[in-house]
Amino acid sequence: MDEVSEMSVGNAGATIPTVHYVGFWARVFASLVDSIVVLFALVPMALLLGLFGIGINEEDPYAQLTVQLMIGAVVLVFWLTRMATPGKMIINAVIVDATTFGKPSWKQYLARYLGYFVSTLPFCLGLLWVAFDARKQGWHDKIAGTVVIRQPQN
């Protein structure tokens, strides 16, 4: 369930709209959608590489790193251009700076992506943190200074 937060009047005297933080289960759904999108992108790519005799060996750490870097590059491009992945777009959510609610910098996006590794290492506790945090931030969000909110309606 989304958490709603009333915001006060901004520095310029303009009222900041009500912020709806995206909750745990909505983010799980978005993540599942993203996983399906990645699957549909990677399987044809692997088949195409196989036609050229280039196989991806599961035991080859360089192959795994290459796949992870490709996925990371696609995720970062979506974040930089859309402020969301396809899964977040489906649920009308965006990633914003936790302080200004504006577009995060590329450094924040990079820190957020790398923060996923920190969030998953201790039994995914950093991802589960979204369910208990007042602003619905995972550790990766806290590291990057971002929050996931419903796209404000103009």
N, C-alpha and C positions, 0 to 999 in steps of 0.2 A: 504494500500500500504506500502511496506517496505521502510524504510529509509536507505540510504547508507551513510557510513562514511568512509573516507579515513584515514588510520592509519599511523603514522610516524614510523621511524626506532626504534626498540626496544633497550634495554640496551646492548644486546649482539651483536648488529650490524645487526641482522636479521630483515628483513622487516615483519611487522605484516600484514596479509592479510586484504583486504577490508572487513569491517564488514557490514552485512545487518541486521539491526534491524527489528524484525518482528512486523508489524503494528497491529492496532486494529482489523480489520475485520478478518485477518488470525487467530488471537488469539481467537476471538469469535468462528470461525469455529472449531478450535482445542478444545475449551471448550465444544462445542456441541457434538463433537465426544467423548470426555471424559465422558460426561453425559450419552451418550448412552451405552458406555462400562460399566459404573457403574450400570446402570439400568439392563443390561443383566447379571451382576454378582450378584446383590442384589436380584433380583426377584427369581431366583432359590434357593438362600440361604434362603430366607424367606419362600418359599414353603417347603423346606427341614426341616426347624425348625418347621413349622406348622405340618408336619407329626409326629413330636415327641411331639406335644402338646405345643410347645413353641411359643407363639404368640408375635408379636411386636406391642405393644399398642402405637398408635400415641400420646396419652396424657401422656405417661410415660416418664418423663424427662431422666431417666436412660437408657431407650431403645433408645431414640434419641441420647443421648451421646455415647452409644455403637456403633450405626451405624456411627456416625460422626467420632469416633476414628478408626473404621475399614476402612472407606474411607480414612482418613488421613494417616493411616499406609500404605495402598496400594499406595497412591500418593507419599509418602516419599520414599518407596522402589523403585518405578519407577525413581524418581529423582536421588536417590543415585546410581542406577545401570545403568541408561540410560541417565541421565541428561534431561529427558523429559517424559511426559505422552504419552499414545498412540496417542492422538490428535496432540500433537506437533511432534511426530515421523512421522505422515502422511504428515505433511507440511514441514518436514525436518528442524525442529527447535530444538534448545537446550537452556537450561538455563545455563548461565555462570557467573562467577564473573565479576562485572562491571569494575573492574580495570585491572585485568590480562587477562581476557577472557579465563581463565582456569576453571577447575571444581570447583564449590563452595564447601565449607565445609559443613558437616552435620548441623552445627549450622546455617549457612546461609539458608539452605533448611528449617530448622525448623522455623527460623524467617520469611521466605517467606510464609510458610503455615499459621502461626499465623497472619501474616500481611494481609492475605485475609480477616480476620474478621474485621480488621481496615479499609480495603479498601471498604468493603460492607456496613458498618454501616451507613455512611452518604449518603444514596440514591445511593450507588454503585459509588460514585464520584471517589474513588480511583482506580476503574477498568476503568472508562471512561477516566481517566487521560492519559492512554496509547495513546489515539487518539491525544492528544495535546502536549505530551512531546517529546522533540527533540530526545531522545534515546529510545522512546517508552516504558518507564518504568511506571508501575502502582505503587501505594503507597507501595504495598507489595514488589515490586522489590527494591524500594528506601530504605525501611526498612532493607532489607536483603543484599543490595549491589550487586544485580544481574541484568542482562539484558537477554532478549530472542533474540537470533540471528539465522539466517539461519546456518545450519551445514556447516562448512567450507569444501570444497571439497579438498581431498588430491591428 
